[in-house]
Amino acid sequence: MKPGIRTLDLHGKTTYQARVLIDAALRRSAGIYRLRLIHGYGHNTALKDMIHAAYAGHPAVLRLEAGENPGQTELVLKEYYG
């Protein structure tokens, strides 16, 4: 795991459960610059859709980025110049 990146695996969670976990991670985001959300991909896009709808305009999130694969989304919280 890279320093400054926290990963949350949301597989098997409902959209409500995922949102509770993401919100808690954002409240404890001191020292991290990215929150990597693993939501999976395929037939059900409910988690990915919720992430994009709820966090694209969130005050703690600078932007959303596609992750290393289509099953993850990264919330960029701070710019990293290291």
N, CA, C and O of each residue as an XYZ file, in Angstrom:
328
protein
N       0.849     -1.185      0.000
C       0.000      0.000      0.000
C       0.889      1.240      0.000
O       1.851      1.321      0.763
N       0.569      2.186     -0.840
C       1.321      3.433     -0.907
C       0.935      4.326      0.268
O      -0.229      4.365      0.666
N       1.924      5.053      0.829
C       1.578      5.980      1.900
C       0.658      7.080      1.381
O       0.816      7.560      0.258
N      -0.277      7.462      2.192
C      -1.193      8.525      1.796
C      -2.412      8.053      1.035
O      -3.251      8.864      0.642
N      -2.522      6.739      0.821
C      -3.692      6.195      0.123
C      -4.367      5.187      1.042
O      -3.731      4.249      1.523
N      -5.636      5.382      1.277
C      -6.429      4.421      2.052
C      -7.353      3.698      1.077
O      -7.954      4.324      0.204
N      -7.461      2.400      1.225
C      -8.295      1.584      0.347
C      -9.477      1.031      1.120
O      -9.321      0.499      2.219
N     -10.654      1.160      0.538
C     -11.867      0.563      1.104
C     -12.431     -0.423      0.095
O     -12.696     -0.061     -1.052
N     -12.614     -1.662      0.514
C     -13.232     -2.675     -0.334
C     -14.731     -2.694     -0.019
O     -15.141     -3.042      1.089
N     -15.520     -2.323     -0.988
C     -16.963     -2.185     -0.786
C     -17.758     -3.368     -1.336
O     -18.988     -3.322     -1.360
N     -17.081     -4.415     -1.774
C     -17.773     -5.599     -2.293
C     -18.764     -6.130     -1.257
O     -18.438     -6.230     -0.074
N     -19.950     -6.463     -1.699
C     -20.956     -7.045     -0.822
C     -21.713     -6.052      0.028
O     -22.594     -6.444      0.793
N     -21.394     -4.774     -0.086
C     -22.072     -3.747      0.709
C     -23.255     -3.185     -0.080
O     -23.241     -3.145     -1.311
N     -24.270     -2.757      0.653
C     -25.353     -2.010      0.020
C     -24.857     -0.590     -0.199
O     -23.813     -0.210      0.330
N     -25.592      0.197     -0.972
C     -25.178      1.577     -1.187
C     -25.184      2.345      0.139
O     -24.324      3.197      0.363
N     -26.136      2.053      1.008
C     -26.179      2.719      2.310
C     -24.953      2.362      3.149
O     -24.312      3.249      3.713
N     -24.622      1.073      3.236
C     -23.461      0.641      4.009
C     -22.175      1.252      3.454
O     -21.307      1.685      4.212
N     -22.060      1.283      2.126
C     -20.873      1.848      1.492
C     -20.754      3.330      1.810
O     -19.660      3.821      2.087
N     -21.855      4.032      1.772
C     -21.818      5.473      2.049
C     -21.399      5.750      3.489
O     -20.644      6.687      3.747
N     -21.883      4.944      4.424
C     -21.487      5.097      5.826
C     -19.982      4.890      5.971
O     -19.323      5.657      6.674
N     -19.431      3.873      5.322
C     -17.993      3.611      5.392
C     -17.177      4.729      4.748
O     -16.159      5.151      5.296
N     -17.620      5.204      3.594
C     -16.906      6.275      2.899
C     -16.932      7.559      3.723
O     -15.907      8.222      3.879
N     -18.098      7.906      4.246
C     -18.208      9.120      5.066
C     -17.306      9.041      6.297
O     -16.675     10.032      6.664
N     -17.239      7.873      6.937
C     -16.365      7.704      8.101
C     -14.897      7.854      7.695
O     -14.114      8.471      8.417
N     -14.526      7.296      6.549
C     -13.142      7.420      6.068
C     -12.808      8.869      5.751
O     -11.691      9.316      6.013
N     -13.749      9.604      5.197
C     -13.509     11.018      4.903
C     -13.329     11.829      6.184
O     -12.524     12.759      6.223
N     -14.075     11.480      7.229
C     -13.916     12.183      8.507
C     -12.544     11.914      9.122
O     -12.003     12.759      9.835
N     -11.982     10.736      8.845
C     -10.670     10.360      9.387
C      -9.578     10.467      8.314
O      -8.635      9.675      8.307
N      -9.702     11.426      7.428
C      -8.809     11.488      6.268
C      -7.525     12.274      6.491
O      -6.786     12.506      5.534
N      -7.240     12.683      7.694
C      -5.992     13.415      7.947
C      -4.809     12.540      7.549
O      -4.721     11.378      7.947
N      -3.915     13.103      6.771
C      -2.725     12.369      6.368
C      -2.861     11.559      5.101
O      -1.880     10.978      4.637
N      -4.051     11.504      4.529
C      -4.190     10.779      3.269
C      -4.562     11.756      2.160
O      -5.192     12.784      2.410
N      -4.175     11.430      0.955
C      -4.514     12.296     -0.168
C      -5.417     11.608     -1.179
O      -5.971     12.263     -2.061
N      -5.571     10.302     -1.061
C      -6.500      9.575     -1.931
C      -7.235      8.513     -1.141
O      -6.683      7.875     -0.245
N      -8.493      8.342     -1.498
C      -9.305      7.272     -0.946
C      -9.680      6.370     -2.120
O     -10.468      6.752     -2.986
N      -9.103      5.171     -2.135
C      -9.341      4.218     -3.229
C     -10.533      3.338     -2.855
O     -10.495      2.618     -1.857
N     -11.581      3.405     -3.658
C     -12.812      2.663     -3.403
C     -12.924      1.522     -4.401
O     -12.990      1.746     -5.610
N     -12.944      0.308     -3.893
C     -13.085     -0.864     -4.750
C     -14.545     -1.286     -4.709
O     -15.035     -1.798     -3.702
N     -15.232     -1.061     -5.828
C     -16.668     -1.317     -5.888
C     -17.019     -2.459     -6.811
O     -18.162     -2.915     -6.803
N     -16.093     -2.932     -7.599
C     -16.361     -3.999     -8.553
C     -16.997     -3.448     -9.819
O     -17.354     -2.273     -9.897
N     -17.128     -4.310    -10.791
C     -17.750     -3.914    -12.052
C     -18.479     -5.112    -12.627
O     -18.313     -6.241    -12.163
N     -19.267     -4.857    -13.619
C     -20.049     -5.926    -14.226
C     -21.496     -5.496    -14.357
O     -21.793     -4.376    -14.773
N     -22.377     -6.389    -14.000
C     -23.808     -6.162    -14.209
C     -24.391     -5.097    -13.295
O     -25.241     -4.315    -13.719
N     -23.946     -5.058    -12.053
C     -24.528     -4.140    -11.078
C     -23.589     -2.954    -10.863
O     -22.480     -3.120    -10.356
N     -24.033     -1.767    -11.246
C     -23.202     -0.570    -11.097
C     -23.727      0.355     -9.999
O     -23.386      1.537     -9.973
N     -24.547     -0.167     -9.101
C     -25.171      0.678     -8.077
C     -24.129      1.383     -7.204
O     -24.276      2.571     -6.919
N     -23.081      0.674     -6.774
C     -22.072      1.302     -5.920
C     -21.308      2.378     -6.675
O     -21.104      3.475     -6.154
N     -20.886      2.076     -7.890
C     -20.151      3.054     -8.693
C     -21.024      4.279     -8.963
O     -20.556      5.412     -8.850
N     -22.270      4.058     -9.314
C     -23.184      5.165     -9.581
C     -23.378      6.035     -8.342
O     -23.389      7.263     -8.435
N     -23.530      5.393     -7.179
C     -23.704      6.143     -5.927
C     -22.462      6.972     -5.621
O     -22.575      8.131     -5.222
N     -21.277      6.389     -5.805
C     -20.023      7.099     -5.529
C     -19.924      8.348     -6.396
O     -19.599      9.428     -5.902
N     -20.201      8.201     -7.680
C     -20.097      9.344     -8.584
C     -21.155     10.406     -8.282
O     -20.872     11.601     -8.362
N     -22.356      9.983     -7.940
C     -23.423     10.942     -7.644
C     -23.197     11.664     -6.317
O     -23.436     12.868     -6.215
N     -22.738     10.935     -5.307
C     -22.647     11.506     -3.964
C     -21.350     12.261     -3.705
O     -21.334     13.189     -2.896
N     -20.262     11.884     -4.373
C     -18.962     12.442     -3.993
C     -18.315     13.318     -5.056
O     -17.264     13.905     -4.796
N     -18.897     13.426     -6.231
C     -18.326     14.296     -7.270
C     -18.330     15.757     -6.815
O     -17.418     16.508     -7.163
N     -19.322     16.168     -6.058
C     -19.406     17.550     -5.586
C     -19.167     17.703     -4.092
O     -19.454     18.757     -3.524
N     -18.647     16.671     -3.454
C     -18.425     16.694     -2.004
C     -17.328     17.705     -1.668
O     -16.320     17.767     -2.371
N     -17.505     18.501     -0.604
C     -16.522     19.536     -0.281
C     -15.128     19.005      0.073
O     -14.151     19.740     -0.070
N     -15.008     17.774      0.521
C     -13.700     17.227      0.887
C     -12.986     16.580     -0.301
O     -11.829     16.174     -0.185
N     -13.675     16.483     -1.442
C     -13.140     15.761     -2.599
C     -12.808     16.751     -3.710
O     -13.675     17.494     -4.168
N     -11.541     16.756     -4.142
C     -11.140     17.622     -5.255
C     -11.695     17.113     -6.577
O     -12.225     17.878     -7.382
N     -11.562     15.788     -6.787
C     -12.071     15.192     -8.028
C     -12.110     13.673     -7.876
O     -11.513     13.106     -6.961
N     -12.819     13.038     -8.784
C     -12.858     11.590     -8.867
C     -11.991     11.168    -10.044
O     -11.968     11.830    -11.081
N     -11.281     10.063     -9.872
C     -10.460      9.518    -10.948
C     -10.734      8.032    -11.074
O     -11.025      7.348    -10.092
N     -10.636      7.549    -12.301
C     -10.717      6.115    -12.523
C      -9.510      5.468    -11.867
O      -8.415      6.031    -11.871
N      -9.708      4.304    -11.315
C      -8.610      3.600    -10.673
C      -7.811      2.791    -11.676
O      -7.910      2.998    -12.886
N      -7.024      1.877    -11.161
C      -6.176      1.040    -12.003
C      -6.974      0.053    -12.835
O      -6.470     -0.459    -13.835
N      -8.203     -0.220    -12.441
C      -9.075     -1.103    -13.208
C     -10.493     -0.554    -13.145
O     -10.768      0.330    -12.333
N     -11.402     -1.052    -13.979
C     -12.751     -0.488    -14.004
C     -13.567     -0.747    -12.742
O     -14.668     -0.214    -12.603
N     -13.055     -1.543    -11.835
C     -13.784     -1.845    -10.607
C     -13.417     -0.966     -9.436
O     -13.754     -1.275     -8.294
N     -12.726      0.131     -9.708
C     -12.395      1.028     -8.602
C     -12.444      2.483     -9.036
O     -12.248      2.820    -10.204
N     -12.710      3.325     -8.060
C     -12.746      4.774     -8.242
C     -11.920      5.380     -7.123
O     -11.974      4.917     -5.984
N     -11.153      6.416     -7.445
C     -10.353      7.084     -6.431
C     -10.888      8.486     -6.180
O     -11.126      9.256     -7.111
N     -11.069      8.796     -4.912
C     -11.439     10.145     -4.510
C     -10.139     10.880     -4.200
O      -9.416     10.499     -3.279
N      -9.844     11.909     -4.947
C      -8.633     12.703     -4.707
C      -8.998     13.775     -3.688
O      -9.852     14.625     -3.941
N      -8.338     13.721     -2.534
C      -8.642     14.652     -1.449
C      -7.671     15.833     -1.424
O      -8.052     16.953     -1.086
N      -6.424     15.574     -1.783
C      -5.383     16.599     -1.799
C      -4.464     16.272     -2.958
O      -4.356     15.119     -3.376
N      -3.804     17.294     -3.474
C      -2.786     17.065     -4.499
C      -1.529     16.566     -3.799
O      -1.194     17.019     -2.704
N      -0.846     15.639     -4.432
C       0.398     15.099     -3.882
C       1.542     15.466     -4.808
O       1.530     15.132     -5.993
N       2.513     16.143     -4.267
C       3.689     16.571     -5.042
C       4.931     15.962     -4.427
O       5.777     16.685     -3.901
N       5.058     14.648     -4.483
C       6.184     14.014     -3.820
C       7.135     13.313     -4.685
O       8.115     12.750     -4.197
